[in-house]
């Protein structure tokens, strides 16, 4: 049974996502948006001191956690150290009522001018609520902990310049990161098809990896590149991926503890609620000693998603035969991974600055409209309510979220380099944001 701290709530099955929120979950989402807007507008927010106190307790207890991700998160948040008392004192000095606390972006190394662009850049083609809800579910509906986690993820994206990786062309990334092309060509890490629950499947062929073959930074950027490409391939209501760690032919020379720890940190801290299933396939006897080292690094929620398959036919429990590459016994898809290099003229639209300015402006207009509708939605039942019904506002807001996705993909080829999924025949990633996997059975 999962142990819950005060203020934490487990997500009941079938709830907690866009379109499936309970009344209490909807209330929490409104609270999160309200604080996000307050901080985005001024760099500060005033929240109940009890929320801060519980978050500080979590940060202190997390410092002794076995999970490296949790330990790292505990060191660099709003409430590490003894910041809760200062937050309450700051609120009192500013004239707020007793029992309130003031938190600031400065404590996280963020600023007002960076927050909103990072929020909308991170949303991409997703429903904006889906982005926030991933952090909220990861922190079991504790608002302060969820915001703390989300803003630290934004800080990481700034520090690591994730937008540059996401928007650059493959050629630019290869010039910047030595042996980047070699990683893509090797087939050690690729995405193809979906599992039995329509999650995209990422295959990691561990036998092809040796830590000394390439710089660690190149591997880290490749991981971000594949994850950002994969995010755009997700279609509502699917929000998670399936990872297959293929350990066929694995030896200790393939083991890279630093890279494993990086993957764990990235998925748990910066892309929460993105993992639906982790399949460890064909693990030889020598791996079980390695597993004893890795397992304590995993958050219990992530560890619960790990399953082991010994033989190739065991994979059919999770991946349909007509989706599973026939390199695995029982698989019927004749797919063979090949990296397709950039095609002449594929990024010509990146140079069309006039159209770029037009489509970016259209996208910005829509996200400002979404913000306005969200503020109106939050104010229902308050003195600032517009007078419109919640149903009317919610329907308009949902349509606006759809318009935002459409506008993002209209803008996408003018701001982001094309990748493998645009080069397949037919293209896996369509210009309108739809996805078509082709299986050769």
Secondary structure, DSSP 4 states (H G I P E B T S, - for coil): -----TT-----TT-SSTT---HHHHHHHHHHHHHHHHHHHHSEEEEEHHHHHHHHHHHHHHTT-S-HHHHHHHHSSTTSTTHHHHHHHHHHHTTPPTTEEEEEGGGGT--HHHHHHHHHHHHTTS-HHHHHHHHHHHTTT-HHHHHHHHHHHHHHHHHTTHHHHHHS-HHHHHHHSTTHHHHHHHTSEEEEEE-TTS-EEEEEEGGG--GGGS-HHHHHHHHHHHHHHHHHT--TT---EEEEEE-TT--GGG--HHHHHHHHHIIIIISTT-EEEEEEES--TTHHHHHHHHGGGS-HHHHTTEEEE-SGGGGGGTS-TTTSBTTSTT--B-----PPPPPTTTTGGGG-HHHHHHHHHHHHHHHHHHHHHHHHHHTTTSTT--S--HHHHHHHHHHHHHHHHHHHHHHHHHHS---HHHHSSS-SB-TTS-B------
